Amino acid sequence: MRIHAIECGSMRPFGGRLWDGRTPGLGPAHLSCRCLLAETDAGLVLVDTGFGLDDVNHPVPRLSRAFYHADRPHLEADETAIARLRRLGFDPHDVRHIVMTHLDFDHAGGLTDFPWAAVHVHAREAAASRRRATPVERGRYRPPQLSHPMKEYEAPGEPWFDLPAVRGLEGLPPSIFFVPLPGHTEGHCGVALGTDDGWVLHAGDAIFMHSELREPLAMPPLAAAYANFMQVDRAARLESRRVLRALAREHGEEVTILCTHDPSLPPGAERRVSA
Ligand SMILES: [Zn+2]
């Protein structure tokens, strides 16, 4: 299985390195919307979709006005998943499956660009996105992005590195499955992908920066504030991060852990992921 990391849009909120840990000054930061594209025996598989063409063409009200102004998404047609994978030489119709870490607006925007693909999501996430129970949930889950039918999963399968895993995704190789990492959203999951040479775990927004996995734990203050604002369950979010830190510490050689919004890939990722 060959895995590509692709940036499908980004966000440019003001605050520079206070957000992303690296952009000098307090101007626009760079928060990536990192997706994965896996070449598998079951066709191309996308993990998350970033922002899509309809977001570029009709940003509001497809996106909530509040998040549009606060997060300042950088919306360009040639940065969408469908354009990125065409540029890598793939036919978008070969994307057979899309596996979602969660259904936030900055991850689900490209779903509508792949109406032929099967979409896989944790059942608790799908339920939360339908309920839209709070003002934050009404802002984060956007019905025009989520019109695609989705296959939902909840039953735990065989654990993975002692972590609960939700396996048996219909039509996908058994080496691709969910690792629930709740807290950011109710049904938030990591997506594990087995390669010939170890594992890749897309941890979505369970962490915002790869520095959260290292010693000492470091997180730019505005990223930390945003993570607090967006969490639905603080204790669960911190536990998910603790679990990821333990996985990085004990199995860092066997597993490449990466997240959505850090503008840089973690050190050593190139061994299993091409950028
Ligand atoms: Zn996000």
Residues whose N, C-alpha, C, O or C-beta is under 5 A from the ligand:
A	BS01	ZN	D104 D106 D205
